[in-house]
Amino acid sequence: MKKIIFGMLLVMTGCSVRPSQTERIVYLDEKTGNEVWQVSQGDSMSLMPYFETQGFTYDDRYAVFKSKREGDWKLFSTSIATGEVCKISDRVVDGSYSVYTTGDEVIFMERGIIYAVHVETHAERVLFDANGKIDEAAISFNALFTNDGAWMVLTGQNPDRSSSFYRLHVPSGRLEKVYSSKTGFTHPMINPVYPNLITFVPKPDKRAMYDLPKEERARGMLLNTDDGSVRPFVMSEKYYRATHETWSKDGERLYYFDKLHKSGYADPTMGWEISVVSIDKTGCDRTVHYLNNVYKLAHGIATEDQHFFVCDVDRPRNNPLYLINLTTGEAEIVCWANQTQPSLGNVQTEHVHPLFSRSGNYIAFTSDRNSPGVPQAFIVPIAKLKQKYER
């Protein structure tokens, strides 16, 4: 692996309140020759955000990752220009986080309070205190919100797995319970433009109960808060299973994977037929954008303009990142993330979970490829790769 290590010098430039240091390692991917940056170092875990969310400030000046280098999960920034790393906040991050729609703040939760912290100045403000306002015992959120930052979803869960999700209007602090389930759910996602539309994944998982109608084994449900209706939304034909949906930034389409396992579960790394699919916000106009019959594609998301899609592969130690042209259906491997997929007690350490910057010129992901068992944060600059499609 050819690499250039930036000096580990203590510097203060651009980090007004906390010491910082350059941690970036630049190397060329062994198989593609593309440049890849490892932007965190050390013997503690570091993670980029979950793939559904945003990990870059809107001006592409910083990327944000969380790290356990101080014992608890805390937030750090890395400068795209220099690789300089700064701690953003001393608060402990409970679960998910994302760059907020202001473009220069990070939103996260600590002990039921949602904070927004400015990436560069570290100025902090409270967006909402959920304590005492949610009926269930535990509070969480997935750090997704509408494009204007006005609406988001919070989840309350009890030890018996009964759960509810609540829609929060951030400017007014108005919180309303909009759905409850005795068996639970995962992945509630508010539409980024139409706050009355919320998708979620019901429990128990019935996708493999192929004798049932596809409506009864749907991967995703759609709640319309205007009339309270809940209906099957993300569905697959017999022997197929849908996974990991994400809304397009314009709120008009939902992207997901449709998977057919052709060779039986004795060989979990091969024998898959995976399509990248989208439907419109009404559940119609199903479109297949790309088909891969070798690798088990797992998590992915489209650029804001929906010209490109990035996804990882569910295959330990030998997993590439794909860049897909949604217009032409062409795809190429950007780099080999080669995550070993250890559990480590955190679901985000098991997969690469790639995401785009808002401009679409950078991809962030998590991998332990250079430090087995200790995942770190990575960035791939892809502006030059995209240009060849635009000629």
Secondary structure, DSSP 8 states (H G I E B T S, - for coil): --EEE----EE-TT-SSS-EEE--EEEE-TTT--EEEE---SSS-EE---TTS--B-TTSSEEEEEE-TTSS-EEEEEETTT-EEEE--SS---S-EEE-TTSSEEEEEETTEEEEEETTT--EEEEEE-TTT-SSSEEEEEEEE-TTS-EEEEEEE-TTS-EEEEEEETTTTEEEEEEEESS-EEEEEE-SS-TTEEEEEESS--TT-TTS-TTTT-SEEEEETTTTEEEEEE---TTEEEEEEEE-TTSSEEEEEEEEE-S-TTSTTS-EEEEEEEEETTS---EEEEEESSS-EEEEEE-TTSSEEEEEE--TT--EEEEEETTT--EEEEEE-------TT-GGGSS---EE-TTSSEEEEEE-TTSTTS-EEEEEE-HHHHHHHH-
